[in-house]
Amino acid sequence: MTTEYNTTAGVPAAGKSEDILVVNNLKKYFPIKGGIFGRQVGTVKAVDDVSFRIKRGTTMGLVGESGCGKSTVGRTILRLNDKTAGEVLFDGVDIFALSREKLRRMRPKLQIIFQDPYSSLSPRLPIREIIGEGVREHGIVPNAELDDYLSDIMKKCGLQEFHKDRYPHEFSGGQRQRICIARALAMNPEFILCDEPVSALDVSIQAQIINLLNDLQNQFGLTYLFISHDLSVVEHISDTVGVMYLGSLVEYAETTKIFDKPLHPYTQALFSAIPVPDPNYKMNRIVLEGSIPSPANPPSGCKFHTRCQNCMEVCKYVSPEWIEVENGHFCACHLHNNAEQNAAAQETMEKAKADGKK
Amino acid sequence: MKDNRNQPFNQQYELKNAPPSAELENTPDGGEEYSLNDDRRVKVLSPGAMVAKRFFRNRIAVLGLVILSFMFLFSFVGGLIMPYAEDQLFYRTEYQNKEYAGVVKNDELRFETADGQSFDSAAQAYTVLALQQNKDSFEFLGVEYKIVTEGEDLYRITDAAGTTLGIAFKDVVASSVEGQNISFDLRLSALKASANGDASFTVDGVSYELDENGVLTSGGDEIAFISRYVVNPIMSDVFLSRDFKEQLIVSLEEGHDAFKFTDADGTESEYKINYRADVKTWSVMKATETRTYDTYASPNRKHWLGTDRNGMDMLTRLMYGGRVSLLIGFIVELIASVLGMIMGGVAGYFGKWVDNLIMRIVDIFYCIPSLPIIIILGAAMDALSVPPKLRMIYLMLILGFLGWPSMARLIRGQILSLREQEFMVATEAGGINVSRRIFKHLVPNVIPQMIVSVSMGIGSTIITEATLSFLGLGVKFPFASWGNIINDVNNTYVLTNFWFIWIPAGLLILLTVLAFNLIGDGLRDAFDPKMKR
């Protein structure tokens, strides 16, 4: 009864690049409308110049405070939002260059799992429809096999066959999240954007879902972009981690590297807040002062300088460059500038000061 | 690759090391052991079934449903059962006493001149004089007349030679056959026989029989009727039969003041007799049948709720009126909700300038004072004398067209909030096509609010229709509607005297609108998933 539907997604086809997803200088600004005539009076720079790449079959974690633009990055990558600038290449194809219909045909390859398992399931459709409609829409399996295919997928996600005729309101949060995963998985995707998939669930269920995602990755060779503000979860699941602050990526490295030796002061502060289940452990919390600045009016220079404990004069005037400090360990901080970059930064600062005084 | 990491610092670490099959709570691992709280033991209910379940637990809403079902049966089935048509007129027969005949008792001598003789009125006067003086002869203008007494109050006047000149008599011989004259000889012989009590006699070789009632027959055929009373019809075209006269006279003599008589056609009528002393005449009044419209009849066996001012059966009118009222309610709401759904849906789904445009149109519609518009249109239709059926259709269209903005606003709001829900983003991410997104994901989620709004709306539409019909601008005669039934009550006389005109119709409107509101409330509660009962 259970036919195995082996997906080919995990096997890198010949000629396909190693990087499944490349994001170059992505920007997403939301206009602020005001006044009587709805003129644009400003912009919220939700995503400001973000670049990264994800290798096929790996997981990239994206962490940061609430409101730092993690979800917006994710949604813009899937073209659920329009971008302001930059490009997103999926398998070498520019997502934003596709026509509507081509994009629609492309959709199954890029799936998303939402944070809130309650609002992400259509309340008036049975599970069969919720999971199966996209499969039917894109003809992923022949209609005759659809039922078996759904059973198979649901079993893989830890759901049972008889759940098919149920409605979302009959499930618990964990089960709903499994349904969301099954919906994404049924589309036979290559890439899944996990937008805080476990933050709405209690801890025991979180573990189940994380393990499920891990299992599925091993089974199908999926690629994840895992957005979370829960660092321990990210550490557990990710191969590489990007840290975002106020719309920009401040640090990016392999998980082990970044957790062993965080370079950016923000990352250091963030990681110092990871709880340790040991009552005798003395935590060296780096406490950040103040709250995150408004993305509508970000600070000049380095966006983090208002809260940085290592703030220097130059940070207030010059925004740091995105530099590769070690092999595969990127960081945007003046602390890690080389001599040449420092000189350039100083020069820019002098200029800015001079302009400011006039 | 991740397994090499060895930094356990939260609970998840413990859990993730457990075998995966144990973690997945519902993984079917071949074992068929189900716990008591197994999902499969719970009856699966679709959201629709849940709503129905919750709805039927609400007693007041069910009461509304029962009332409404009754209204539907009453209106749509009742009309089929009732033997009367919607605009069938009923008549009632009224009896009016009309003067029919006059009766005079003949106390004066009457004269009849023999054929070919001369016996003028002067001679007749002398005859009366001579009879008063008990003379048996008299002279007039040198001619001698002799009076021969033939019986009581019957005198034959002859000349000196004994030739009969004429007769004087008090009893009247009235011909029984219309248009037939009675010859002098026959009259004389008949009167003689009557006076002398003879039962039979012969005139010109024909034998006649006379019975004690004064009926003269010949060979079984009635010829005439002899009586002291003179009966004349008031209307010249009426012929009074002998039977009638006989019965009338019998009643008179017995002192009755009324009698019944069945005429040759077999219709029985009642006659009243009045004696008018001043002219010494009995006037006979006949009760005549007149058919009039049976207006404002009180409830009776034939008309359970009486009749209206046109003489139509109220119960039947109420049934047909219910059809019209309910139909108008439904069709108007259908038009309004379809229009509202399309406009609101388009505005909500596409947003931006489309939304702006449609919502401004809605605002404009809200600014239109609907009652004056409808009144003006009603008056215009009056002026153009639009046929009642067409008028009804126009009314539905107008009300429906004026009603869509509120529905559009409701739907738009719903769609706007639904559009931002994550399941709509999920359909976008799943590459589901637009029509399926709208009809499978958006519409089913809007339907509940729509049903509630429609069920309440039907009630208010019925009220509006009733108001318009009451003002004479809505449904027009011959079509009935609950509103124009109440329209009959346009003065205090009807209001106070004919309760059956307006109370049933008012009650039906009240109950129907109430039922729609109860159902609407019940549905709203039932659709609310937060209501657990």
Interface residues (C-beta under 8 A of the other chain):
Chain A: R75 L78 L80 L103 R104 R105 M106 R107 P108 L110 Q111 I112 F114 Q115 D116 S119 S120 L121 S122 P123 R124 L125 P126 E129 E133 G134 E137 H138 K155 G158 L159 Q160 E161 F162 H163 D165 R166 Y167 H169 E170 G174 Q175 C180 R183 M187 V203 S204 Q206 A207 Q208 I210 N211 L212 N214 D215 S232 V233 E235 H236 I237 D239 T255 T256 F259 I274 P275 V276 P277
Chain B: M1 K2 R5 Q7 F9 N10 Q11 Q12 Y13 L15 K16 P20 E23 L24 E25 N26 T27 P28 D39 R40 V42 V44 L45 S46 P47 Q421 E422 F423 V425 A426 T427 E428 A429 G430 G431 I432 N433 R436 K440 H441 P444 N445 P529
